[in-house]
Amino acid sequence: MKIFSAQQMRKADEATMQSEQITSIELMEHAATQIFNLIHNRLQGSPISIHVFCGLGNNGGDGLVISRLLVEHGYNVKTYIVNFSDNRSKDFLVNYDRLKEIAKDWPIQLKCEEDFPELQREDMVIDAIFGIGLNRPLVPWVVSLIKHLNKSRCFTLSVDIPSGLYSDKAPDDKEGVMFADVTVTFQLPKLVFFLPETGMYTRDLEVIDIGLNRNFLMQSPGVGILISKNEVLPLYRPRHKFTHKGTYGHSIIIGGSYGKMGSIVLATKAALRTGAGLVTAYIPECGYEVVQTSVPEAMVIADSDDELEEITLDFKPAAIGIGMGMGTNEKTVRAFGDFIKENKAPLVIDADGINILAKAPELLKDLPEKTILTPHPKELERLLGEWKDDFDKIEKVKAFSKQYNCIIIVKGANSITVFDNQLYVNNNGNPGMATAGSGDVLTGMITALLSQDYDPLHAAVFGVYLHGSSGDIATQKTGFEGLIASDIISQIGTSFLELFKTTNPEQQAVE
C-alpha cells in the first residue's frame, strides 16, 4: 500500500472531482459518511454521549457531516466549533448550515478556556479540529483544549490525523496533540503515523477507501510503501526439487570478540534458519568452541587472536554479514578497512561495522553497490550526525543512501528501509523485539536471503518483514517481556509458512 503526502492527497482529491464530475462538498459527504458507517457499525445505537469537536476548515467540515449523521440516527451528540480564527472554508459553512437545519441543539461555540465542556470518562470524543493541512502553530487556548480533551481520557477517534500533528515535521508542543485511540484516515496512510515522534499519538490506525481516482493513485509514486504480506509475497523465491545446498549460497558471518560471541551465534543461527545453504562464522580464536558447539550446522574459521586482526577468505562467498560484536580496537579497524577495500560480495553491515564506517567515512566509497546497513538509532546518529526530528532524519538517510548507493534500514517500531529516495515502511513486529540480539538476528536473516540470490533491496524489505513476523509469532507464547532473540530465530520457519496461509471464509464468518 502506498504512503501519500498531504500534497499528494490534495491532488488525488482534485483528480477525483474532475474525473467523477463531483463537487468538493459531495466528496466530503462521501468520505465522512464512510467514517460514520464505521462508528455506527461499532456502536450499534449505544446511548453513550458523543462529543464532536470541529475546526473551521475541511477537517471540521468532515466532523459536521459525521455529527449530522449521528444525530439523524438517534445518537446523543454534542457538537463544538473551535473558533480559533475568523476564516471558514466554504464546505465547512455548507455543512454547518445543514447540521443546524436538523439538530435540536445548535453547535456550541468555543472561544476560550472558560468554554471548555466537562466530559465523563465513558464519553466518546470525535476529533475533527485540524487535518493534514496544518501548517502553523496552534493558538494557546486551542492547545489547552487539546490537553483538556486528552486529560478526560475519553475514547477518542481522530478524523484523518490527530489534531495538532503536522504532516511533515514534529509537533511544536508534544502535549498539544490529540492522543487518539483510533485514527481513521482517508484512502492511504501517511508517513506521520509510522515515525516515533508522531506515530505515538495513534494507538490504532484504520485506512478507509473513499473512492479516490484509481488511475491517479496507481500512477503516483507516493513517498513510500507500507509493507505487509501482500507486498512481500511476490518477493518470495520458491525452492525447486532438483537443488542442493550450493544452490542456496554460502553465507559468511564475520564478527565477535571476547565476551560478545553471542551475537555471532545468533546471526549464524538466523542465517541457517532463513535458508542459506552453507554458513561459515569468521571469528576470533576465543569464540571457536562457543560457536562450534552452539551451532553445529555451521562451519567456523578462527583468527589467531582474541580479536579480529585479519579478514581473508580463500573462497568466494555468496553474501557476507559483518560487524556484530566485533569491537573497534585498532587491529580490528584496520582489518575491517582492508576487507572493505577488497570485498566484492553482497554485504550487510551492522553494529561495530557501522561504528567503524562512522569513524572512517573514507571507506564508504569502497562499499559494493546496494550494501545494506542496519544501524540502531545511536549507530545511525554516529553515521549521519544529529537531526532535528524524525522527518529530518529520514531526509538525511535518503541523501546518504543516494550518495553512497547503499540501502539503510532505520530500525524501530516501524523499521523503514531506505533506497533511491523511496521508503519501505514495515508494518509488523512488536515492543518485545526491543531486546538484546534482535538486530543480530536480522543481519543473519538478510545475509541468508542475499546468499539465495535475492536482490539486495528485496532481501532487506523481505528480511525486515520476516523478522517482524517471527517476533509476532513468538510473542504469542512468550509475551512482550518474555521475548528473547533466540525466540525470534525459533519462529523463522513458521513466518515463512504464514506467508501462504489463507483464512477460510466459512471459518472467518463463524469467528
N, C-alpha and C positions, 0 to 999 in steps of 0.2 A: 504494500500500500504506500502510495506516495505521501510525502510530507510537504505541505504548501506554506508559503509565507503569507503574511497579511495582504501584501500587494497582489500576489497571485490569486488569492481568494476573491479580491475585488474584481480582478479581470475575469475570473470564472463566472461571477455574478453577471457581469456585463455581457459576456458571451452567451449566457443562458437567456437573458432577457431579449437579446437580439435574435437568437435562433428560435426561441419559443414564442416570440412576439407577445411577451407578457411584461407587465409593469413591475417596478420595484416593490410596490405595495402588495402585488399578487405573490411575488416571490417570498416576501416577508411572511405573508399569511400562511403560505405552504410550509415554510421552514419552521415557524413557531407552532403550527398545528402538529408537526411531527414530534416536537418536544411535549406538547400537551398529551398526545396519544401515549407517549412513553410514561408520563406521570399518571395518567388515568388508568392505564393497564396495571400499574403497580398499586395504586391507592384503592381502586375499585369503589369510589364513593365514600371513603373513610371520612369521618366527621372531624378530622384534625383542623386546626387553624393554619391557613397558608398565608404567608406574608410575601408579597411580590414587590421588590424594590427595583424601580425603573429609572434609568438615566434619561438623558434628553436626546440621545442620538438613536441610531437604528437598533442598537442592542436594547435600549429602553423600549423601542417600538416592538421588538420581539416579546419583551416582558408584558406589554399591554395586551398583545394578542393572546398570550398564554393566560393572562388574568381574565380576559373576557370569556374565553372558552371554559375556564374553570367555573366562573360564575354561571354560565349557561348550563353547566352540568350539575349545578346544585352544591358546589363546594363552598366552604366557609372561607372567603377570601378577603383580605385587605390589601389594597394597592397603594403604594407610596411613590411619589415623584420626588426624586433627589434633585432639587433646584440649585445646582452649582453654577448655573450660567443663565444668561438671557436668551441664548440661542437654542432652537429646537429643530430637529430635522423634519422635513416635510412628511415622511412616513410616520414619524412619531406623532405628529399633530393629527394625522388622519385616524390613527388607531386610538389616540386619546379621546377623540370625539366619539368613536364607535363604542368605546367602553362606557363613557358617560351616558350613552343612549340606553344601555341595558342594565347598568349597575344601580342597585338601590342606594349604595353609598358611593359617592364620588371619590376619586383618588385623593389621598391625603398628601398635602404639600409639606415637604421637609426643607427647611431653610437654615437651621442652626441646631446646636446640640439639644436645646430645650424641646425640640420637636421629636426627639427620638422616641419610638414606641417601646413599651415594655413587652418582652417576649417570654414565653414559657419554654422550658426545656423540651417539651413534647411537640412544640410547633414545628412547622416547616418553613424555611426561607428559600425563596427563589431570587437569585442574584442576577439581575439584568441591568446593572448600573453602567458598566463600561464594557466594550467589546475589544476586539483585536486591534482596533484603530487608535487606542490610547497612545498619545504622543507627548503628553506634558504632565508635570507633577499635579497631584490632586490638591484641591484646596483643603486647608487644615480640618475644617469641620467634617468633610467627607471622609477623611482618614479616620477621624474619631468615630464616625458612623460605622465604618467597616470594622473597627476594633470592637465597637459595641455589639455588632452582629456576631462576630467571632466569639465574644465572651458569653453570649447567650447559649452557645453550644447546641443550637437547633440543628436538625438535619438540613443541610444546605445544598441546593442544586444551582450550579452556575451555568448560565447560558453562553455557550461558545468558549468562554475563557473566564477564569476567576477575576472579578473586578479588582483593579489596581495593578495587574500584570501588564507590562509592555510585551510586545511580540518579538522584540529584537534586543532587549537589554534587561539587566537585573532591576528589580523594583527599587525605588528611592527609599522607601521605608519598609523593612521586612515584615513589620506588623501591620502595615497599611494595605494588606492584600487579603481578599476573602479566602478562607480555608474551606474548600468545597469537599463535601462528602462524595459528590458526583459532579463532574463537568460533562455536559452534553455538547459536543462540538459538531459543527456542520461539515458534512461531506468527507473531509480529510483531516487527519491530525496535524498539529502544528508543533514545531520543534520545542517550543516553550514547555511542553508537557513532559519532556524527556531529559531535561538538564537539571542537575542537582539543586541549583539555586531557585529554580522556578517550578520544577515538577513537584516539589514538596507541597504545593498548595492544592493539589488534586489527589484525593485518595483513589478514586476510580474514574476512569475515562470511558465515555461512550461516544462513538462516532456514528452519526445518523446520516443516511443518504437523503438529501433533499432534492435530488434530481438535477444537479448542475450538468451543464453540457458535457457529454461524454467525449466528444472529439477534442474539446479544449483540454480536458483532464488527461487524456491519453497522450496528446501531443506536447504538453508542457512538462519539462523535466522535473520540476519540483526542486526543493532544496535538499531533499533526502528521501530515503526509502525506509519504511518501517518493516523490519524483518520478522516474519513469523513462519510457520510451517509452509504456507503456500509459496513463500518466496524462496525457501531453501530446498524444497523437494526437487525442483528441476535441476539443482546443482549436483544432486547425488549421482555418483558413478557406480552403476551396478557391477557386481562381480560375475565373471563367466566361469563355466565349468572347467575348461582346459587352461587353467592358470596355475602358477606356483608362487612360492614366497618371493622369488625375484621379480615377479610381475608387479608387486606392490611396494617395491622400493626399499632401500636401505637408509634408515634414519640414523643420524648421529646426534646424540645429546651431549653437549660439552659444558662442563662447569664443575661446581663443587669445591669445597675447601674444608679444612679441619673444622668439625662441628656443624657443617652445613651440607652434609651429603644427602640429607633427606630430600632436598629439592631435586636432586638428580634422580633419586629413586622414584619420586612422584612423577616427574616428567617422562622418565623412561617407561614406567608402567602405563601412563596415559597414552604414549605413542603406540605401544603394543595393543592396548585396548581399542585404539582408534583405527587399527588396521594396517599399520606398517608391516611389511613382510619380514624385515630384519631391523633390529635396533641395537646399536652399539653405544655404550656410555663411555665417553672420553673424560677421564677424571684424574685427580692427583692420586698418588700412591696410597695415601691414608684412607681412601674410600674403597679400595679394591674389595676387601672382604665384605664390607657393608652392601655394596651394590650386587656383587656376585651371589651373595646369599639371599638378599631381598628380592631380586628379580632374576631367577634362574633362566628365564627365557631370553634374557639379553646377553650380548657379548660385552666385554669390558676391555678397554685399553687404558692402562695406567701410566701416568707420567712418573718420572723417577723421583719426584719431590713431593712434599706435603702440600704444595701449592702448584698450580699450573705454571710452568715456566717455558713450555714449548707445546705448540699445537700443530702436529704434522700428521697427515694421513697418506698412506701408501695405496689408497684406492679412491675411486670417485663415488661419493655418496649421492643419494637421490635428493636429500634435504638435510639441513642442519639446524638444530635449535641450540642456542648458546647464551650463556650469561648467568644462569641460575646458581646462586650460592658461590660464585666464582671468586669474589673478593676483588679488591682494586689495588693490591700491592704492586710494587714497581715491576717485578718479574712477570706477573700475570698481565699487566697493562701492555708491556712490551710484546708478550706472546700473542695477545689478542690483536694488537695492531698489525703484527706480521701476518697473522692468519687472515685478517680482513683484506689486506693488500693482495694476497694470493688466491683467496677463495673465489670460485665461480658458481658454486652450487646454490640453489634456492635457500634462503636464510630467514630464520626467525631469531630476533634478538630480544632478550628480556633482562630485567634486573640489573646486575652489575655490568652486563654488556652495554646497557643504555647509559649507566653512570660513567663508564669509560668514554663512550662517544661524547657525552656532555663535557668531559674534561679535555678530550682531544677531537674537536669537531672536524679537524682536517681529514679524519678517517671517513667521514660521511660520503665524500666523493667516490670512495672506493667500494661502496656497497653495491651488490648486484641489483639489477633492475627489479623493482617491486619487492625489495626486502621488507619484511614485516616486523615492526617494532611494537612491543606490548608493555608499555610503561604503566605503573600505577601513578597516582597523582603527583607524588613528590618527585619521582623519576622524570615525569613529563615536565615538571617545572624546571628541573635541572637542565633539561634538554632545550626548552624553549625560552626560559626566563619567566618572569611573573606576568600575569594577565589581570585585567580589570574585573572581569566577570566571566561567566561561562560562555557567553556569546563571543567575547574577545578571545577566549581560549580556543574555541572552535576555529575562528578565523586564523589564529596563529598556527594551529595544527594544519589547516588546509594549505597555508603558504609554505610551511615546512615540507609537507608531503609533495607539493608541486616542485619545490626547489630541488629536492633530492630524489624524486621519482620513487618514493617509498610509501608503504601502507602503514598507517598508525592506528592502533586500537586504543581508544581512550576508554580505559576500564572504569566501570561504575555501575550503578543500579540499572541503567540502560547503556551498556557498552556501545560505543559508536566507532565503527570502522570508517576511516577517512582515506580517500584516494581520489585524485583527479577532480578535486573540487566537489565531490559528491560524498554524502553522508549515508551510512547504512546503520540504522538505529536498531539495536537488538531489543526484542520485546518479551524476553523471558528471563529466568533467573530470580533470585530471592535474597533477602538480607542474610540468610545463613551462610551464603557463599563468601561473605566478608570474613574469611578465616585464613590462617597461615597455610600456604602451599597451594591455594586455589589457582593463583596465577601460574605456578609451575606446571600444574595440570593442563591449563590452557595452552601453554607453549608446547608441551608434548603432543597435544591433540592436533594443533595446527601443523606442527612439523610432520606428523604422520600423514596428514592429508596432502601436504606438499610432496611427500615421497611417493604418494599414489598418483602423482601427475595431475593433481588439481591445479588450476590456475591460481596464482597467489592470492588474488582478490577473493576468489571463490573459497579458497582454503580458509582465509581469515573470517569471512562472513559466516561460512558454514561451521567452522570451528567454534566461534563465539556462540552460535545458536545451540550446537550440540552440548557445549559446556553448560550453558544455562539450563537446557532441558534435563541434563544429567543431575544437576543440582536440585531442580524442581522435583524430580522423581525421588531422589534420595531423601529430601526433607519430609516426604510423606511418611517415612519411618522414623527419622531422627528428630524432626522439628528443626527450627532455625538454630537454636542454641547448641543442639547436639551434633550439628553437621561438622565433619572434618573433611579435609581434602581427599582422603582415601575413599570416603563415601561417594564422592563425585566420580572417581575412577570406576568404582564398582557398578555404576549405572550407565556407563557409556554405551554398552551393548544394548541396553533397554532403550536408550534415547534414539538409537538407530531404528529399532523396531517401532517406536512411537511414530516415526515419520510415515509409516504405512498403515497405521491403524485408522479405520473409519468408524464412525458412530452408526450403529444400526438404527434406522429411522423409527422402527417399532419400539425398540428399547428406549430411545430418546423420548418418545411420546409417553411411555409408561413413567419414566423418571420425571 
